[in-house]
Amino acid sequence: MPCYTVTVSTANHMFAGTDDYIYITLVGMEGCSERTLLDKPLYNDFERGAVDSYDVKVGEDLGEIVLVKIEKKKYWVQNDWYCRCVTVKSPSGDYVEFPCFRWLPDDKEVVLRDGRAHLPQDDKTSLVKQHRQKELEMRRKAYRWKEWQPGFPMSIDANRHKDLTRDIQFDSEKTMDFVMNYHTAIKNLFVNKFMNMFQSSWSNFEDFGRIFVRTENSISEYVMQNWKEDEMFGYQFLNGCNPILIRKCTKLPNKFPVTDDMVSVSLERELTLEEEIEAGNIYIVDYEVMDGIKANCTDPHTMQYLAAPICLLYKNTQNKILPIAIQLGQTPGENTPIFLPSDSEYDWLLAKMWVRSVDFQHHQTVTHLLKTHLMTEVFAIAMFRQLPAVHPVYKLLIPHVRFTIAINTKAREQLICEGGLFDKANSTGGGGHVQLVQKAMKSLTFSSLCFPDMIKSRGVDKKDELPTYFYRDDGYMVWEATKNFVSDVVHIYYASDETVQEDKEIQAFIKDVCSCGMQDFDHCEFPKSVKSREELTVYLTIVVFNASAQHAAVNYGQYDWCSWIPNAPSTMRRPPPNRKGLADMKLIMESLPDCGRSSWHLGAVWALSQYQENELYLGMYPEEHFIEKPMKAAMEKFRKQLVEISSSIKRRNEGKKLPYYNMSPDKIPNSVAV
């Protein structure tokens, strides 16, 4: 009797093994085997990390094995099983690998294709066509769109993490890490005793040191020591947590009536303000999107306030970016003074602190939540709904959407929901953060997610004009390496532009993102189709880059830049000053977050900035969804490019008191997972 050798690999992470019954059916071009129980007497099969081999005897040769059906049935107590892959050795000695990388919960079954990637037009037999269609039908039932809030990008139809399908839930290690991380932060930062001290103000800046833990973090220490300096204030627009707002000022807006007399003392080149603008030395940051956002009023005992500042910045003769004028509202007038470096020390300091507080709100809600978390979730849901596991683009994207739907569901369940962490600590809590996302969505475009386009649109693309814009420089390198890798993948599987146009599944994916995920919002300008390999390459690079590099750039520096509370106040408890001469130390301390909110804030930025113990960084693909040699070569080429980029960034950072490494590939996780 012909005999096939079946080898089953179980994942090595916690609780991956099972004691349930595992059955297999081999489906070949010439026939299929009987349903066979995989079991070795007196042997504990399918343990965590195990690789188990079995003989499957058949009456006659099955021909080329095209499908493998795996079933799990309850033995005693139901437990989930994570199958990595199945390898089948035919009687002739040929090996065929069937990647799985899925959970089998309850009495679950899964039908696997071999590990080669196939476009839909590549499949010729009704057997594999039907399998492909059935997989997508099941996925669309499991991955449904839902609008969490009006005007938001669509999200997954699940109210709680435990409602998600098992394949996209956190694994056990990640679940425990997420639950424990914040509580560990509070414990490690020794802020327990301050947690309930709401309404209790700090006495002076030094008091914040009582909750500022001296970890081995040179950047946070440097920020603590230099946060009052104008140079530090300006530098953060380039390389801080929110480096996407600074733009070249080509003309002063009418709503910001800065005159030459106001700022002439700050200009170093003996030029007028208008001449400095023409020379390209003036930059602007405008928080117009914050105008009209409702401040947090969840605590009836503590008023909280927001503002919508405009900040004018000057590149001096040493190429340092310095603030030269700040207006704390969008409407000029007697009650909206323009604050200047020549004002009193406390007036100028308080104005800068207001900008830093508003920047923190914008960063958390727009730059971080909307543009990385929520947008990656849209791409992830559309991927699951429209691309089967055998599709090369599914294989490309799956590592970059790992845990994203889970972390976003957790966020909606615990962080940005009513009574969540946003409500406890932030001035945009209590619904302001929802308003802010809704408003920011009206200006979000597809091109704003394309890194080079986003940089160029702000007029900050020239290195010689802003030589210390490391976020831009490092981002360009990672973007190009990522685009080269994606282009290699696209050209391996798509022989021509016509092949792209004929791929109904990739076209359905692109359309689902636009029509469902983005609800066909006209202003967003998301494409509904792609017509060439180049268009597909750019599209997929946007997905991968924003899920990895862009998220890393705006997430993992939060403790660096935001742990010293006066540099990034999570809320302000006094309204922005409506005239000069009001500010003194008493007003500043009464404006800054109280003891309790400071503690909540510190715990949050610490927890959000932590890398996971077994983090998968850009270029690391331990789950081998691709098996073809050209793909292995493309991955190796990508990894080498990333190593070179990391090395060049390391060399540049040597000796710097303020190194920038948030775009270094060795610090860029593959996906949005925290």
N, C-alpha and C positions, 0 to 999 in steps of 0.2 A: 504493500500500500504506500502511495506517495506520502511523504511526511514533511510538513513545514515546521520550522523552528521559529517560535514567537518569543521575542525578548521584550519585556515590559519594564520601563524605568519609572520609578516613583520619585517625586520631588524630595528635596532634602530639607525643606523648611518645616516649621513646627506643625504637628498634627496633619502632615501630608499623607501618612500611611493609613491603612484601613484593615479591618478584620472581616469586612463584608465579602460576599461571594463575587468573583469577577468572571464574567463569561466573554468569549470572543467568537466572532464569526468572520471568516475571511471571504471576501467577494472578489472573484476573478473574472476575466473576460470570458472564460469557458464554463464557469459555474461557481458555486459557493459551498463552503464547508458547513457542517452541522454546528449548531451552537455548542461551544465546548467550554466546560468549566476549567479554569486555570487554577490548579491546586496541586501542591506537593504534599503527600502524607507526612505527618510529623514535622512539618516545616512551616514556619510563620511567614507566609507570603506577604508581599506588598507593604513591607515596613518602610518607614521614612528613609529615603536615600537608597532603597534597595534596587537592584537590577536582577530580575527573575526571568529564567528561560523555561519554555515549555514546548513539548512536541504536540502538534495538531495533525492527526492522521486523517486522510481523506480517501474517498473511493477512487478518485481519478484526478489527474492533473487539472488544476483550476485555471491554468493559463496565467497571464499577467495579473497580479493582485492590484486592484484599483481602489478598493475600499476595505477598511477594517472597522467592524462594529464592536464596540466595547459596552458591556452592560454591568451595572453594579446592583446587587440585590442584598437586602438586609440579612445579616447572619444572626446577630443577637441584639446588640444595641447599634442603631444606625449611626455610622460616622462617615464623614466626607472623605474623599480620596482625591489627591492631586496627581494626575498622570502626566508625566513629562512627554514620553513618546513610546511608540511601539515599533519594533523592527521585525520584519518578516524575512526569513531566509527560505528560499524555494528549494525544492529537491535538486534543482540544477546548480545550486550554490549561489544564486543571485540574491543580493540584499536589497530590500526596499524599506526606506524609513518613513514612518508616519508620525509627524509631530502632533502633539496634543496640547500640552501646556494649558490644561483646563481642569477645573474641579468637577468631580462627579458627586453631587450631593444626593441624599435620599436614594430612591430606586431610579437612578438616572442612566441613560444610555447616550453614547456619542458615536457618530460615524465619521471616520477620518479619511481624508485623501492623503496620497503620498506627499512628501515634502517639497516636490517641485512646484514652483509657482506657475499658475495658469491664468491667462486672461479668459474672459467668458467665450470669446470667439475661438479660442484654442480647443475647447471641449467639443468633441464630435459625436460621442455616443450618448444615447438617451439616458444611460445609467448615471453618468457623471453630471449631465445637465440637470437631471431630476434631483440629485443629491445637492447640487449647488442651489437650486431654487428652494428646496425644502429648508436648507440651513438658513437662508435669508428670511423665509416666512416665519420661522421660529424666532429669529432674532428680532424681527419687527414687533412681534408680540411681547417680547421681553424688554425691549428698549423703546419706550414710548416717549414722545415729546410732551412737555408740560410747561405752562407759563407760571413761574413762581410768583412773579410780580408783573403788573402791566408795564410794557415798554422795555422789559429785560430781554436779553437773549433767552431763548428757550432752554430748558434744562431737562433732566431725567424725571420721569413720572414716578417718584418715590418720595415719601415723606420722611423716611428714616433710613439710616444706613442698613439696617437689617432687612429692609424691604427690597434691597438691590439683589439682582441675580448673583449667585455665589462667585462667578468668575470675576466680577469687578469690585467685590468687597475687599477691604483690607485683609491681608493674611494675618495670622494670629500675632506674629511678632510686631507688625505695623499697628495693629489694633491696640495692643497693650502699650506700645510706644506712644501712640497718639493720646490715649487716655491718661497716661502717666506723665507725659511731657510737661504739661502745664503745672500740675501739682508738684512735680520735681523742681520745676523752675521756682515756684513760690518757696519751697523748702530750701533749695540751694542758695537762693538770694536773700534768705533770712528776712523776708518781708511780712511774715505771718502777723506779727504784732501790729502792723500798720494797716492791714487789709480793711478793717472796719472803722478806720479813723476818717470817714468822710466828713467834710466841712472843716477839718482841722488843717489849717494852713501851715506850711513850713515857715520858719522864721527868717531864713536867709539862704543864699545859694549853697553854702557849705552844708546845710541840712540835708540836701539831696544826696550827699555823700553817705548818709546813714543807710540808704537802700542801694547805693551804687557799689556793687561788688567788684573788687579788683581781680578780675579773671586775667588769664594770660591773653589779653586782647589789647594790643598796642594802639589800635585805632580808637577804641572807645576811651582809652586813657587820654589820647591826644585831643580828642573832641572835648573832653571834660576840661582840659587845661586851656584850650584855645577857642572855645565856642563863641566868646564875645567878639572876637576879631572879625573885621569886615572881610578879610581874605578868606577865613574859614567859611563865613556865610556864603560868599560867592562861589567858592570851590564846590560846595554841595550841589549846586545846580548842574555841575558837570559830572561829578562822580559819586554823589550821594545816593540815597535810596530812590530818588525821583528825578533821574537825569534826562527826562524826555520833554521838559517844558521850555527850557531856555531857547530863545530864537533871536536871530539878528533883527535889530530894529532898523527899518528903512525909513520910517516916518513915525513921529510921535502921534498916538491917537488923540483925538480932540478931548476925550474924556480924561486925559492925563496931561494937564497943562504945565509941564515942567518948562521953566525958562532958563535961558543961559545964565542969568544972574544967580539963580538958585544953586547951580551946580558948577559954576566956573572954578570955584576953589578946589573942586575934586578933579578937574581935568589937568593933565600933565603935559600936553603937547602944544600949548599955546594956540589951540584951535577953539572955535566956538562949538557949542553943542551941536548945531546943525552941521558944521564941518566934520565933527567927530562921527556923526551919523553917516555922512557921505563917505568917510574913510573906512567905515565898517567896524568901528570900535565900540559901538553902543549895542547892547543886548537888552531884551525885555522878557519878563515873565508875567503873564496876565492870568489871574485866577477867575476869569469872568464866569466860568462854569459854576463857581461857588455862590454867585449872586442869587439871593432869594431862597437858598437852602435853609430849611428850618433847623434851628439849634436844638440840642437835646433838652427835653424838659421832663424826663422820666423821674427825676428826683425833685419833689416839690420844695425841698429845703435848700437846693443849690441851683441858682441860675447858671446856664452855660451859654456861650456866645460863639458866633462865627463871623467871618468877614470875607470879602472878596478882593484881596489886595492886587495892586499892580506894582511891580518892582523894576526900576531901571538900573542896569548894570553897565559898568565901564571896564573895558580892557585897557589896563594902564601900560606904561612903557616896559614893564617887566612881564607882560602877558598874564598878569593876574586879573581875575574878574572880581570887581568890587561894587557893592551897592552904592548908588549915588542919589537915589530918590525913591521913596516908598509912599504910596497912597493906599489907605486901608479900605477903600470902597470904590465902586465903579462910577459914582456920580460926584464930580468935582464940586467944590463949593466951600462955604465958610466952615461947615461942620465936617469937612473931609480934607484936613490939611495934608500937605505934602511934606513928609518928614525927610530930613537931610542929615548927613554926617556932621554938619556944622551945628546942629541943634544940641540941646543939653544931653549929657551922657545917658540919662534914663529915658528921655523921650525917644532917642534913636535906638537904644537897646530894646525898649518895649515894642517899637514898630517892627524891628527885625524878628522879635519873638512871635509877633502875630503872623508874620509871613511864614515862619518855620512851623507854627501850629497848623495853619491852613495847608501848607505843603504836605504835612503829615496826613491830613484828612484826604487830600487829593491822591496822595500816594496809595494809601490803604484801599480806597474805594474804587478809584478809576484805574490808576496805573497797575495795581496789583490784582485786585479782585476782578474787575471787569475785563481788562485787556489780556490777562494771562489765564486766570482760573476759569472764568465763565466762557471765554472764547475757546479755550482748549476743550472744554466740555462739549461745546457745540460740535466741534470737529470729531470728537470721540463718539458721540451718539450717532452722528451721520455715518461714521465709519462702520460701526457695529450693525447699523440698519441696512447698509447698501453694499458692503464688501464682504464676501465670504472669506474664510480663513485661508483659502488657497490663492487668493488674489495677491499679487506682489505688493500692491500699495497697502493692503491690510498688514502684511508681514513687515513692511517698512514702518508703519505708524504705531503698531501695537505697543512697542516698548515706550513710546513717547506719550501715551495716554494712560499709562499704568497708574492706577489709584486716583486719577483725577476726578472721575465721577464720584468716587467714594469720599474724597476729601471735601468736595463741594457739597455733597449731601450732608456730611457732618457739619459743615459750616452753616448750612441752612437750618440744621437741627439744633445747633448749640451756640453759634457765634453771631450770625447776623439776623437771627430770629428775634422776635419780641422777648425781651428779658435776657438776651444773650450778652456776650462780652462787649460787643459794640455799645450796647445800652449802658453798661456799667462804667466804661472808662472814657468814651469818645464823645466829643461835642457833636458829631454827626450821628450819634446813636438816637434811638427813639424815632426812627423813620427818616432822618436826614440822609443817611447812607443810601436808602432806597431812592429818595428823590435825586440824589447825586448821580447814581447809576442811570436812572431814567433820563436825566438831562444830558449826561455824557454820551449816551447812546445816540443822541441826535446829531452828534458830530463825529461819531466813530465811522471810519470808512475802511474798506479793504486795504487800500494803499497805506493807511496809517499803521497797519500791522506788518508791512514790508519794511524791514529795517533800513535799507539804503534810501528808500523813498521817504520814510519818516524823518531821517536825518537831513536829507536834502531840502525837504519842504520847509524846514526851520532855518535854512541858510547857515547851517553850522557844519557843513560837510568838508570844508577845507582845513587840512591839518595845520598849515602854516598860520592860519588866523586864530585857531584855538589849539595850541600845541599840547595843552595838558588835559584835553578831553579824552581821557583813557577809555571811558565807556564806549565812545564812538570808535576809537581806533581798534580796541580789542573786539568789539562787536563786528566790525567789518571783517576781521580775520576769521572769526567763528562763522559768520554768515557765508563767506566765500567757501570755506571748507565744507560746511554743511550743504551748500548748493552744489558743489562739485560732487559730493557723495550722492545726493539725490539725483543729480543728472546721470551719474553712472548707473543707478538703479533703473531709472526711466529708460535709458538707452539699451540696457540689457533686455528688457521685456517688450519695449515698443520699437518696432523696426522702422516706423515712419510716423509722421503726423496723422496720416489716415488711420493708423492703428489706434491712436488715441481717440480719434473721433468715433471709431467703430466700437469702442469699449463702452457698452451700455451701463455697466456697473460703475465705472469711474464717473461717467456723466451723471448718473443718478446720485452719487455721493456729492458732487459739486452742487447739484440742484437742491438736494436736501438741506445742505448747509444754508443756502440762500433763502429758499422758499419756506422752510420750516424753522430751522435754527435761528435765522435772522428775520423771520416773518415777512420776508419780501420788503423790508424797509427800503424805499427807493434811495434815500440819501446814503445808505451804506455802500452801494455800488459793488456788492459782492457778485462775482460772475455766476452765471447759471449754467455755463458749460466751459470746456477748455478745448481748443482747436489744434494745439500743437504740443510737441514734447517740451518746448521751452516754457509755454504757459503752465503746463502741468508741473514742471520742475520748480518754477517760482512758487506756485500754489503750495506744493508739498513742503518746500523749504520754509515758507511762512508758518505752516503748522508745526514742523519740527523745531524751528528756531524759537518760536514764542513759548512752546511747552518746555523748552530746555534752557537755552541761554538767556532769553529775555526774563523768564521767571527767576532764574538764579540772580540776575543783575539787580532785580528790584525786591528780592525777598531776603537773601542770606546776609545782607548788610544791615539788617534792621537793628540788631543789637549794637553794631558798631556805631551807628549814627543816631539812634533813638533812645539808647539806654540812659544817657545823661538827659534827664527830663527837661531842663530849661532849653536844650537845643531842639527838642521836638515835642512840645507840650501836646498831650492827647486831647486837651480841652482848655478853654480859657473861661474863667469864672467872673470876669468883669468885661463890660463892653469895650470895644476898641476906642481909644481916646479920640474925642471929637475936636480937640484943640491942643495946641502945644502948651507945655508948662505944667501939665497935670501929673506927669509920671514921677514917682519917687519909689524907693525900695518897698514901701508899704503897699502901694498899688500893684507893683510887679508881683510880689509874693501872693497877694490876694487874687491876682489874675491867673497865676499858675495852678496846675492841678493840686488838689489837696492830697493829704497823705494816703488815703485809701485809693483814690484814682491813680496816683503815681505808682502804687504797688501793683494794681491790676495791669497797668500799662507796661511796667517793667517785666512782669511775668510773661506777658503776651509776646513782647518783642524778643525775649530770650528764647521762649519755646519755638517761635516761628523761625528763628535763625539757626536751629540745630540741624545738622546733617544726621541722617539715620545711620545706625551702626553698620548695616550692610548696603550702603547706598550704591546705586548703579549710576555711574557717571557717563557723560556723553561718549559714545563710541563703545560702551560695554554692552554686549548683547549675549548674556549667558544662555538665554532661551533661544535655541537655534531654529528660528522659524524658516530661515533660508538654508538650503543644503547645496545649492549649485556652486561650482567652483568659481565662476565669474563674480558671484556675490561675495564669496569669502575673500576674494582678492580686493573687491571694492571696499569691504569693511576694513581690511588691513591697511589699505591706502588711507582711508579716513582716519583711522587710529594714529597712523604715523604723522599725518598733518596736524592732528590735535596735540600730539606730544610736542611737536615743534612750536606750536603756538604757545603752549604752556611754558615751555623753556624760554621763549623770547619775553614773555610777560614776567617771568621770574627774574630774568636778567635786568629788565627795566626797573623792577621794584627794589633791586638790591641797593641798600643804603638809604632808601627813602623813609622819612619819618611817617609819611602817610602813603603807604603802598596801596595800589588798586588791583584786586585780584578777583572781583566778582564775575568777570567774564573769562576767567582762566578755565579752559576745558576740564582740568582736573578738579575743579570746584563747581562744575555744572551738572547737576543730576539730570537724568534722561527725561524726567517728566515732572509735571506739577503734582506733587504728592504731599505738600505741607502748606 
